[in-house]
Amino acid sequence: MSDAETQMPAAYPMNAGEGDYSYSKNSYFQRATTNVLKAMIDEAIIDKLDIEAYVSSCPATIRLADLGCSVGPNTFIAMQNAIHAIQKNLTSKGLLTKMPEFQVFFNDHAANDFNTLFKSLPPEKPYYAAGVPGSFHGRLFPESSLHFVHSQYALQWLSRIPDGISNRNSPAWNKGKIHCTNASEAVCNAYAGQFNKDMEAFLKSRAEEIAAGGIAVLTMPGKPDDVPYSKIPICVMYDLIGLSLMDMAKEGIISEEQVDCFNMPLYPASPAEIAQLVKMDGSFHIEKMELLNTQTRYEGGVHAQDIVMHLRAGLEGIISKHFGSKIVDELFRRLVEKTQDFSHLLESSYKEGTLMFIVLKRH
Ligand SMILES: C[S@@+](CC[C@H](N)C(=O)[O-])C[C@H]1O[C@@H](n2cnc3c(N)ncnc32)[C@H](O)[C@@H]1O
């Protein structure tokens, strides 16, 4: 793939519908995260959201947005929880008589399965719902119109494949690999550089859209500053997908060249990178930034088949676009085996915390 082709913003929606491989059926790890984070998000909303100014006019509308919402039910749970916390915030400040109306904007790429999303909206929802298609790396909403922004498991998606890594003539060519895990320094720099550009654009747009005193709660896969990608469980999985693809190339099922020019636009950032970007943007204060460990809180443990089904629901789109849909079943069958064969890599990986939780407040 040439660099010119990679200039396009990439949109790889999660698997649509409600079938066996759909995101709605294979996103319970993410849902567990939504539930685990509820108390922390409640606290951020109750303590940090400057609600008074927003309800001073009557009638008042509080506007929430979930960026990278995919399909339900996770997004509905997150938005419902946030509204309850806002109601608690109002109650604690004696502003109950001014109970506002709520409007929730569900955002994702236009290619997202918005039909499934809207068909499954909870009937008793305490808000007016609207869909906002488009990339969150640009402006989506009018100036100062949002009060609470939420984004979970979405900001790790880069807007495009980093420069040069899919190009055999570039010093950053990522031959035989599909991610920055265990890759050359030039490849790692290309990934970090693209994440910086994307996050800069994200913060600039949100700074314009979020009203003063409003907050953004962002959750995404991350990594400690001094831990290599190869020790991060999700990165181990990306490497195992790369190894499975290379095996398939050696057996002639796909070509090696196809693997050499395929890369996954996913990046786990570190707290230092985020802190630097927020400082450079200058519009937000970091109220909280923590790397959390949610793995230990999944009831019943995590099995290779479950991990692979979750990865499939998220990555099938990008893989079949590049290699064709025929290889998908075989690839994910092999990935289950690889995950079992290399379970020691996952077992010895960094367990302390790889989920980044950030609360930003607009000055
Ligand atoms: C793993 S899903 C997370 C869905 C949901 N937030 C959850 O926690 O279950 C990531 C979603 O982010 C969306 N996404 C990625 N990049 C995006 C962008 N630049 N603009 C809008 N949505 C994006 C993807 O299309 C996908 O639906």
The ligand as a Gaussian input file, in Angstrom:
#p B3LYP/6-31G(d) Opt

LIG

0 1
 C      -14.101000      -1.005000      20.703000
 S      -15.373000       0.049000      20.154000
 C      -15.900000       0.731000      21.711000
 C      -17.378000       0.903000      21.789000
 C      -17.935000       1.357000      23.113000
 N      -17.421000       2.665000      23.459000
 C      -17.644000       0.360000      24.220000
 O      -16.923000       0.685000      25.154000
 O      -18.150000      -0.760000      24.125000
 C      -14.507000       1.427000      19.427000
 C      -15.391000       2.307000      18.574000
 O      -14.707000       3.537000      18.300000
 C      -15.036000       3.922000      16.990000
 N      -14.048000       4.890000      16.480000
 C      -12.739000       4.674000      16.248000
 N      -12.170000       5.791000      15.767000
 C      -13.146000       6.729000      15.707000
 C      -13.186000       8.076000      15.280000
 N      -12.080000       8.686000      14.830000
 N      -14.351000       8.751000      15.340000
 C      -15.477000       8.145000      15.805000
 N      -15.510000       6.853000      16.224000
 C      -14.356000       6.149000      16.165000
 C      -15.047000       2.611000      16.216000
 O      -15.747000       2.743000      14.990000
 C      -15.735000       1.702000      17.222000
 O      -17.118000       1.663000      17.055000

